[in-house]
Amino acid sequence: FLVMSSPSLFISWVGLELNTLAFLPILLSKKNKLTSESSIKYFLTQTLASVIVIVGGLILLVLQTELSMTVILFGLAIKLGAAPFHSWLVTVAESLAWAPLFVLLTVQKLNPLFMIWSFSQINSNFFLLIVFSSLVVGSLMGLAQTSTRALITFSSISHVGWFLTGMAFSLETGLLYFLIYSVVLLAPVLLLESTNVSHINQLSLIPVKLQNQCILFFSLLSLGGLPPFLGFLPKWVI
C-alpha cells in the first residue's frame, strides 16, 4: 500500500525495502541449507537492485536526464526477475516450498510493477528489450527444464513480459493480467503441492484420479494462455 499510494520515489523505495524484509522470514520457513543459501541470494540481489534504484533517483535529482529513468528501470527489472536479469529467480525458486514460491511469483512482483509504471520510461528501447527478452527467454528456457518449480518460474518470467506490455497500454490492463495470472497459477501450484511432484517424470505417479489429472491438464493449458481457458482472456485483451 505504501508503494501504491506514494507519489515519491524515496517513499516507494522504503516500501520496497519493508517488503523485502517481510518476505525473508517466509523464505526461511523451511529450515535447511538450501533455503538459507537461497534467502541470502534473494537478499543480496534485492539489495543490489535497491541501490541501483536509489542511484537512479539521485541522478534524477542532480541531472534530470533520461539516463536516470533507465537506471531506475534497470533496478526494478532486477527486482521483478525479468530477463535478462532472471538467473537469481530460478536458483531461489528451486529450493522453495510451493507456498513461498507462489508468493514470490505473484505478490512480490506488484511493487516493482507499480514503480515501473510510476517512475520509469515505459516504451523506451530498454523497456522494450526487457519485454522481448522476458517473452523469449521464459518460453525457450522452459523447454530445457525437468523441474516443475523451474518450469513454473520460467513461465512466470514469460508472463512478466506480458505484465509489462499491459502496463505500457494502461495500469488497469497490466493489473487485470496480473490478477488473472495469479488465479490461474494457484490451481497447478496447489495440485503440485498436494501430490508432492517436483519433476516432470513424477507426473505419471499422480494418483490415478481422472479428476486430478484433468484439473492439472486444464490449469496448465490455461497458464499457457490457450482458448477457451481463462488464461487466454488477458492475452486477448492486450
MOURLIN-V882943 format. One record per helix or strand. SS is the DSSP state (a for helix, b for strand). FROM is the first residue (numbers start at 1). TO is the last residue. If there is no record, write none. Layout:
{{SS,FROM,TO} {SS,FROM,TO}}
This chain:
{{a,2,5} {a,9,27} {a,33,62} {a,66,80} {a,87,94} {a,98,105} {a,108,119} {a,125,144} {b,147,147} {a,148,169} {a,171,195} {b,199,199} {a,200,205} {a,210,223} {a,230,237}}
